[in-house]
Amino acid sequence: METRELRYFVAVAEELHFSRAAQRLGIAQPPLSRAISQLERRLGGPLLERNSRGVALTEAGRVLLAEARAAIDAVDAAERRTRRATGDGSEPGLVLVSKAGAASELLTKLLDAYAAEPGAVKVEVDLCGIGEQGPRLRDGRADVALLHRPFDVIDGLDTEELLTEGQVAVLPSSHPFATRSELRMADLEDVPGLPPMSWPGARAQAGAGPEIRDSTQLYQLVGLGRAFTILPESARAEQHHGVATVPVVDAPEVTTVIAWPPHSRSLALAALVRAATRL
């Protein structure tokens, strides 16, 4: 199979419509249809069910969609990492991706510890939105990531655990709950006057508040009294006007891990992971 064929198939499988897929790919519909038919002949069976109402995936098509996405991500990642290694002749380095505002103290200590290592290379820090670290690591935009279980998916990655901590409720400082010494999960099932925030990719709860894109938006909405949320305990180090944090004593623990692709052979990356695990 060719990468081009896989990209064609993914477009049709996601759009479930040949005309829309052709428009998305910037090609005419007839060559797209021929390419999919050729792929089906090569694989020995139908990948799509075609009828007057549109297109649906067969069981084989669902299998190929998952595999094709992973294969395309791997090819894209290989290209990005190779370009970074050979690219413009500048000094090679590492790209570390982390959620903006998360594990800030740990990240500072990690960068300082690694910089003191013999032969340390430049580390570019990519601070991203909520839930974006994993995709950036998998598609090659980053070499290494700080992820947080159980929120981030770590399947298929190599990891080392760095920090396990409890969680705190992040509330407007004017809210009655903000004066408590501790809270429990049951207290947060129905917080008077405040909806819980929604997280990207998560199934929204009934009555949930706005979907959060980044930590700046999160703290501003809490400070304005528009919502509340639960974050790892390290969030208490962040000082924001109008925001209070209260320990949630029975909340699930959150584990911060350093993650990287399992096939990596980068000595610089190995040194960074060693520095992280020593902290």
C-alpha beads as a LAMMPS data file, in Angstrom:
LAMMPS data file: protein, C-alpha beads

279 atoms
278 bonds

1 atom types
1 bond types

-500.0 500.0 xlo xhi
-500.0 500.0 ylo yhi
-500.0 500.0 zlo zhi

Masses

1 110.0

Atoms # bond

1 1 1 0.000 0.000 0.000
2 1 1 1.117 3.536 -0.732
3 1 1 0.829 6.441 1.685
4 1 1 -1.173 8.328 -0.960
5 1 1 -3.750 5.521 -1.080
6 1 1 -4.051 5.514 2.697
7 1 1 -4.602 9.281 2.775
8 1 1 -7.301 8.905 0.107
9 1 1 -9.022 6.133 2.059
10 1 1 -8.914 8.057 5.364
11 1 1 -10.491 11.100 3.702
12 1 1 -13.376 9.011 2.316
13 1 1 -13.770 7.075 5.583
14 1 1 -13.960 10.288 7.624
15 1 1 -16.206 12.208 5.232
16 1 1 -18.336 9.158 4.277
17 1 1 -18.872 10.931 0.974
18 1 1 -16.722 10.717 -2.166
19 1 1 -17.404 14.257 -3.398
20 1 1 -16.549 15.865 -0.047
21 1 1 -13.441 13.689 0.283
22 1 1 -12.276 14.652 -3.230
23 1 1 -12.805 18.337 -2.419
24 1 1 -10.849 17.926 0.834
25 1 1 -7.990 16.257 -1.045
26 1 1 -8.035 18.758 -3.903
27 1 1 -8.551 16.106 -6.602
28 1 1 -11.345 15.063 -8.939
29 1 1 -13.793 12.385 -7.796
30 1 1 -13.195 9.759 -10.570
31 1 1 -9.483 9.160 -9.758
32 1 1 -10.372 8.994 -6.059
33 1 1 -13.016 6.334 -6.724
34 1 1 -10.564 4.365 -8.901
35 1 1 -7.881 4.523 -6.199
36 1 1 -10.265 3.173 -3.520
37 1 1 -11.471 0.381 -5.834
38 1 1 -7.867 -0.577 -6.595
39 1 1 -7.098 -0.657 -2.861
40 1 1 -10.099 -2.920 -2.250
41 1 1 -8.989 -5.308 -5.006
42 1 1 -5.496 -5.437 -3.574
43 1 1 -6.754 -6.188 -0.069
44 1 1 -9.253 -8.783 -1.262
45 1 1 -12.576 -7.319 -0.177
46 1 1 -14.813 -4.257 0.196
47 1 1 -13.765 -1.493 2.574
48 1 1 -16.842 0.657 1.955
49 1 1 -20.530 -0.007 1.436
50 1 1 -21.856 2.319 -1.266
51 1 1 -25.549 3.120 -1.698
52 1 1 -27.768 5.989 -2.785
53 1 1 -27.649 7.532 0.706
54 1 1 -23.860 7.666 0.886
55 1 1 -20.985 5.557 2.136
56 1 1 -20.505 3.352 5.210
57 1 1 -17.465 1.449 6.465
58 1 1 -17.355 -2.327 6.431
59 1 1 -15.678 -4.163 9.301
60 1 1 -12.518 -4.386 7.180
61 1 1 -12.813 -0.656 6.490
62 1 1 -12.978 0.121 10.210
63 1 1 -9.822 -1.931 10.774
64 1 1 -7.988 -0.163 7.950
65 1 1 -9.093 3.282 9.143
66 1 1 -7.469 2.758 12.550
67 1 1 -4.325 1.239 11.028
68 1 1 -4.091 3.876 8.277
69 1 1 -4.293 6.754 10.732
70 1 1 -1.469 5.224 12.777
71 1 1 0.619 4.581 9.647
72 1 1 0.149 8.130 8.320
73 1 1 1.022 9.580 11.731
74 1 1 4.187 7.456 11.783
75 1 1 5.224 8.616 8.293
76 1 1 4.550 12.268 9.156
77 1 1 6.470 11.898 12.421
78 1 1 9.436 10.317 10.628
79 1 1 9.554 13.209 8.172
80 1 1 9.326 15.903 10.867
81 1 1 11.966 14.326 13.113
82 1 1 14.341 13.724 10.208
83 1 1 13.970 17.302 8.993
84 1 1 14.681 18.502 12.516
85 1 1 17.826 16.360 12.639
86 1 1 19.164 17.386 9.226
87 1 1 17.233 20.577 8.427
88 1 1 18.875 23.973 8.319
89 1 1 22.306 23.061 9.665
90 1 1 21.575 24.534 13.086
91 1 1 22.530 22.765 16.274
92 1 1 20.311 19.688 16.795
93 1 1 18.039 19.799 19.796
94 1 1 14.931 18.344 21.418
95 1 1 11.337 19.556 21.447
96 1 1 9.583 18.965 24.771
97 1 1 5.813 19.491 24.799
98 1 1 3.852 20.179 27.970
99 1 1 0.410 21.498 28.769
100 1 1 0.643 25.221 29.501
101 1 1 0.402 25.877 33.231
102 1 1 0.835 22.215 34.246
103 1 1 3.725 20.869 36.351
104 1 1 5.540 24.214 36.018
105 1 1 7.834 23.650 39.004
106 1 1 8.735 20.151 37.805
107 1 1 9.418 21.426 34.286
108 1 1 11.724 24.173 35.593
109 1 1 13.703 21.686 37.695
110 1 1 13.922 19.249 34.781
111 1 1 15.293 21.835 32.349
112 1 1 17.845 23.045 34.902
113 1 1 18.954 19.499 35.737
114 1 1 19.337 18.518 32.092
115 1 1 21.220 21.715 31.191
116 1 1 23.866 20.670 33.734
117 1 1 24.394 17.313 31.976
118 1 1 27.579 16.888 29.888
119 1 1 26.671 17.147 26.218
120 1 1 23.207 18.553 26.849
121 1 1 21.532 19.931 23.723
122 1 1 19.123 22.811 23.337
123 1 1 15.577 22.005 24.509
124 1 1 12.731 23.869 22.843
125 1 1 9.679 23.942 25.121
126 1 1 6.323 23.759 23.350
127 1 1 3.538 24.839 25.732
128 1 1 0.272 23.655 24.242
129 1 1 -3.428 23.564 24.964
130 1 1 -5.250 20.950 26.997
131 1 1 -4.968 17.424 25.588
132 1 1 -2.603 18.424 22.752
133 1 1 0.659 16.958 24.122
134 1 1 0.014 13.358 23.062
135 1 1 -0.923 14.144 19.435
136 1 1 2.115 16.434 19.042
137 1 1 4.412 13.712 20.344
138 1 1 2.882 11.016 18.156
139 1 1 2.941 13.000 14.917
140 1 1 6.563 14.109 15.309
141 1 1 6.114 17.752 16.277
142 1 1 7.742 16.884 19.618
143 1 1 10.396 14.401 20.760
144 1 1 9.285 14.052 24.372
145 1 1 6.253 15.054 26.445
146 1 1 5.008 15.507 29.979
147 1 1 1.684 13.668 30.195
148 1 1 -0.764 13.145 33.034
149 1 1 -2.478 9.867 33.846
150 1 1 -5.359 9.110 33.832
151 1 1 -6.268 12.073 31.598
152 1 1 -3.761 11.604 28.753
153 1 1 -3.499 8.465 26.619
154 1 1 -0.061 6.847 26.909
155 1 1 -0.722 3.668 24.890
156 1 1 2.139 2.884 22.526
157 1 1 4.596 5.233 24.244
158 1 1 7.515 4.532 26.558
159 1 1 7.140 6.332 29.892
160 1 1 8.728 6.911 33.283
161 1 1 6.709 8.104 36.263
162 1 1 7.909 11.392 37.741
163 1 1 5.312 12.609 40.236
164 1 1 2.061 11.398 41.796
165 1 1 -0.173 13.903 43.547
166 1 1 -3.697 14.522 44.749
167 1 1 -6.145 17.012 43.301
168 1 1 -7.636 20.346 44.351
169 1 1 -10.858 22.126 43.528
170 1 1 -10.234 25.426 41.739
171 1 1 -12.969 27.848 42.791
172 1 1 -13.776 31.561 42.779
173 1 1 -12.303 32.994 45.990
174 1 1 -15.720 34.496 46.796
175 1 1 -17.508 31.121 46.748
176 1 1 -18.547 29.635 50.132
177 1 1 -16.617 26.421 49.388
178 1 1 -13.375 28.412 49.041
179 1 1 -13.122 28.846 52.832
180 1 1 -13.234 25.120 53.577
181 1 1 -10.093 23.245 54.583
182 1 1 -11.013 20.258 52.395
183 1 1 -13.699 18.955 50.070
184 1 1 -14.873 15.570 48.833
185 1 1 -15.943 14.470 45.380
186 1 1 -19.552 14.266 46.573
187 1 1 -19.414 17.969 47.479
188 1 1 -18.516 18.781 43.873
189 1 1 -21.379 16.887 42.256
190 1 1 -23.557 19.979 42.556
191 1 1 -21.625 23.124 43.466
192 1 1 -24.106 25.928 44.237
193 1 1 -24.104 28.514 41.480
194 1 1 -21.201 27.012 39.501
195 1 1 -21.116 24.560 36.569
196 1 1 -18.105 22.261 36.089
197 1 1 -15.830 23.023 33.159
198 1 1 -15.826 20.857 30.044
199 1 1 -12.566 19.387 28.755
200 1 1 -11.680 18.917 25.067
201 1 1 -12.562 15.437 23.853
202 1 1 -14.417 14.523 27.050
203 1 1 -18.094 13.689 27.135
204 1 1 -19.802 16.783 28.511
205 1 1 -21.780 16.399 31.733
206 1 1 -25.342 17.639 31.950
207 1 1 -25.249 21.309 32.861
208 1 1 -21.512 21.557 32.191
209 1 1 -19.913 24.942 31.705
210 1 1 -17.743 26.170 28.824
211 1 1 -15.144 23.949 27.151
212 1 1 -11.635 24.925 28.206
213 1 1 -8.892 25.412 25.621
214 1 1 -5.992 26.545 27.827
215 1 1 -5.022 27.467 31.393
216 1 1 -5.406 31.230 30.830
217 1 1 -9.039 30.784 29.873
218 1 1 -9.533 28.356 32.774
219 1 1 -8.313 30.704 35.496
220 1 1 -10.052 33.737 34.036
221 1 1 -13.431 31.977 33.940
222 1 1 -12.994 30.730 37.505
223 1 1 -11.977 34.198 38.689
224 1 1 -15.084 35.634 37.038
225 1 1 -17.256 33.169 38.941
226 1 1 -18.400 31.354 35.799
227 1 1 -17.216 27.802 36.530
228 1 1 -15.043 25.557 38.700
229 1 1 -12.794 22.599 38.007
230 1 1 -10.454 20.042 39.613
231 1 1 -6.714 20.095 38.909
232 1 1 -3.573 18.330 40.194
233 1 1 -2.317 19.671 43.534
234 1 1 0.672 21.365 41.867
235 1 1 -1.810 23.934 40.518
236 1 1 -1.718 25.522 43.985
237 1 1 1.662 27.007 43.065
238 1 1 -0.097 29.169 40.462
239 1 1 -1.310 32.432 41.989
240 1 1 -4.302 33.966 40.209
241 1 1 -6.454 36.875 41.317
242 1 1 -9.904 35.841 42.487
243 1 1 -9.097 32.105 42.506
244 1 1 -8.832 29.717 45.476
245 1 1 -7.801 26.054 45.672
246 1 1 -9.130 23.518 48.185
247 1 1 -7.817 19.912 48.538
248 1 1 -10.253 17.211 47.391
249 1 1 -9.256 14.427 49.753
250 1 1 -10.875 11.492 47.910
251 1 1 -10.130 12.573 44.314
252 1 1 -8.206 10.095 42.114
253 1 1 -4.459 10.680 42.141
254 1 1 -2.768 12.142 39.061
255 1 1 0.593 10.820 37.874
256 1 1 2.866 12.963 35.711
257 1 1 4.995 10.908 33.327
258 1 1 7.711 11.722 30.837
259 1 1 6.863 9.986 27.535
260 1 1 8.672 9.368 24.249
261 1 1 8.310 7.171 21.123
262 1 1 9.469 3.599 21.854
263 1 1 11.658 3.430 18.730
264 1 1 13.705 6.524 19.626
265 1 1 17.492 6.043 19.673
266 1 1 18.360 9.635 20.595
267 1 1 21.177 9.864 23.146
268 1 1 20.069 13.414 23.988
269 1 1 16.575 12.179 24.745
270 1 1 17.941 9.349 26.890
271 1 1 19.955 11.876 28.907
272 1 1 16.853 14.048 29.392
273 1 1 14.847 11.060 30.650
274 1 1 17.641 10.116 33.068
275 1 1 17.707 13.683 34.407
276 1 1 13.936 13.577 34.865
277 1 1 13.922 10.283 36.766
278 1 1 16.626 11.523 39.148
279 1 1 14.546 14.511 40.255

Bonds

1 1 1 2
2 1 2 3
3 1 3 4
4 1 4 5
5 1 5 6
6 1 6 7
7 1 7 8
8 1 8 9
9 1 9 10
10 1 10 11
11 1 11 12
12 1 12 13
13 1 13 14
14 1 14 15
15 1 15 16
16 1 16 17
17 1 17 18
18 1 18 19
19 1 19 20
20 1 20 21
21 1 21 22
22 1 22 23
23 1 23 24
24 1 24 25
25 1 25 26
26 1 26 27
27 1 27 28
28 1 28 29
29 1 29 30
30 1 30 31
31 1 31 32
32 1 32 33
33 1 33 34
34 1 34 35
35 1 35 36
36 1 36 37
37 1 37 38
38 1 38 39
39 1 39 40
40 1 40 41
41 1 41 42
42 1 42 43
43 1 43 44
44 1 44 45
45 1 45 46
46 1 46 47
47 1 47 48
48 1 48 49
49 1 49 50
50 1 50 51
51 1 51 52
52 1 52 53
53 1 53 54
54 1 54 55
55 1 55 56
56 1 56 57
57 1 57 58
58 1 58 59
59 1 59 60
60 1 60 61
61 1 61 62
62 1 62 63
63 1 63 64
64 1 64 65
65 1 65 66
66 1 66 67
67 1 67 68
68 1 68 69
69 1 69 70
70 1 70 71
71 1 71 72
72 1 72 73
73 1 73 74
74 1 74 75
75 1 75 76
76 1 76 77
77 1 77 78
78 1 78 79
79 1 79 80
80 1 80 81
81 1 81 82
82 1 82 83
83 1 83 84
84 1 84 85
85 1 85 86
86 1 86 87
87 1 87 88
88 1 88 89
89 1 89 90
90 1 90 91
91 1 91 92
92 1 92 93
93 1 93 94
94 1 94 95
95 1 95 96
96 1 96 97
97 1 97 98
98 1 98 99
99 1 99 100
100 1 100 101
101 1 101 102
102 1 102 103
103 1 103 104
104 1 104 105
105 1 105 106
106 1 106 107
107 1 107 108
108 1 108 109
109 1 109 110
110 1 110 111
111 1 111 112
112 1 112 113
113 1 113 114
114 1 114 115
115 1 115 116
116 1 116 117
117 1 117 118
118 1 118 119
119 1 119 120
120 1 120 121
121 1 121 122
122 1 122 123
123 1 123 124
124 1 124 125
125 1 125 126
126 1 126 127
127 1 127 128
128 1 128 129
129 1 129 130
130 1 130 131
131 1 131 132
132 1 132 133
133 1 133 134
134 1 134 135
135 1 135 136
136 1 136 137
137 1 137 138
138 1 138 139
139 1 139 140
140 1 140 141
141 1 141 142
142 1 142 143
143 1 143 144
144 1 144 145
145 1 145 146
146 1 146 147
147 1 147 148
148 1 148 149
149 1 149 150
150 1 150 151
151 1 151 152
152 1 152 153
153 1 153 154
154 1 154 155
155 1 155 156
156 1 156 157
157 1 157 158
158 1 158 159
159 1 159 160
160 1 160 161
161 1 161 162
162 1 162 163
163 1 163 164
164 1 164 165
165 1 165 166
166 1 166 167
167 1 167 168
168 1 168 169
169 1 169 170
170 1 170 171
171 1 171 172
172 1 172 173
173 1 173 174
174 1 174 175
175 1 175 176
176 1 176 177
177 1 177 178
178 1 178 179
179 1 179 180
180 1 180 181
181 1 181 182
182 1 182 183
183 1 183 184
184 1 184 185
185 1 185 186
186 1 186 187
187 1 187 188
188 1 188 189
189 1 189 190
190 1 190 191
191 1 191 192
192 1 192 193
193 1 193 194
194 1 194 195
195 1 195 196
196 1 196 197
197 1 197 198
198 1 198 199
199 1 199 200
200 1 200 201
201 1 201 202
202 1 202 203
203 1 203 204
204 1 204 205
205 1 205 206
206 1 206 207
207 1 207 208
208 1 208 209
209 1 209 210
210 1 210 211
211 1 211 212
212 1 212 213
213 1 213 214
214 1 214 215
215 1 215 216
216 1 216 217
217 1 217 218
218 1 218 219
219 1 219 220
220 1 220 221
221 1 221 222
222 1 222 223
223 1 223 224
224 1 224 225
225 1 225 226
226 1 226 227
227 1 227 228
228 1 228 229
229 1 229 230
230 1 230 231
231 1 231 232
232 1 232 233
233 1 233 234
234 1 234 235
235 1 235 236
236 1 236 237
237 1 237 238
238 1 238 239
239 1 239 240
240 1 240 241
241 1 241 242
242 1 242 243
243 1 243 244
244 1 244 245
245 1 245 246
246 1 246 247
247 1 247 248
248 1 248 249
249 1 249 250
250 1 250 251
251 1 251 252
252 1 252 253
253 1 253 254
254 1 254 255
255 1 255 256
256 1 256 257
257 1 257 258
258 1 258 259
259 1 259 260
260 1 260 261
261 1 261 262
262 1 262 263
263 1 263 264
264 1 264 265
265 1 265 266
266 1 266 267
267 1 267 268
268 1 268 269
269 1 269 270
270 1 270 271
271 1 271 272
272 1 272 273
273 1 273 274
274 1 274 275
275 1 275 276
276 1 276 277
277 1 277 278
278 1 278 279
